[in-house]
Amino acid sequence: MKNLIAPLFAALALIASAPAWASPAEVSRVIPNARMVGEASYAVLSVRLFNAQLWNDSGAFSWERPFALTLTYDRSARASMLINRSIREMGSRGAGDAQALAPLRAQLERCFTDVAQGDRFTGVSTAPDRAVFFHNGAQRCEVRWPNFRRHFFGIWLAGRDGAAARLSAQLRGEA
C-alpha cells in the first residue's frame, strides 16, 4: 500500500497542474501558452449554431493584444452565407459599404469554406490589421485590412445588445 501512495500523489499533482482547457493546436502555434479568456454558445430559437472560445496569452481580454477566436459548428453552413453575414455585420460597424468592402470580400472568399457539424474555424488576430484563418487546424489564408481586428472580430466580441452582448461578455470573460 505504501508503494502506491507516492505514484498516486504524483499523478494527482500532474492532473491538478494541467490546464482545464487545452487550446487548439493552431492557436498554440501562433500564440504559445494560450489561455482561454471565455467561452459561449450561440443559438437561434433554441437551436445551437456554434460554440465559441476566445484565447490569448494572458487570459484577460484586450483589443491591444493578439488573440484567437475559435468557432466549433453544430450545424452546417455555406461559405457564401458566412461571408455575406460577416460583410453585412462589418458594414454596420463602420467598416464601409458593400462596394468599399469588395476587396475584403475577395480575401474572405479565399479563407472561408463550407462548414459541417463538428468543424472548427479559428481566426487568429496577430495585429490590428491582420488575421490568419484555420479550418480544422489547417491554415486557409491571411487577411490584411485596415482595422480588421475590431471590425471583423467585433462581430463576436463587441455585441451591442441582447444575446449578442451576452455572447460578447462571456467570450471576454466578463460574465
Secondary structure, 3 states (H helix, E strand, C coil): CHHHHHHHHHHHHHHHHCCCCCCCHHHHHHCCCCEEEEEEEEEECCEEEEEEEEEECCCCCCCCCCEEEEEEECCCECHHHHHHHHHHHHHHCCCCCCCCCHHHHHHHHHHCCCECCCCEEEEEEEECCEEEEEECCEEEEEEECCCHHHHHHHHHHCCCCHHHHHHHHHHCCCC
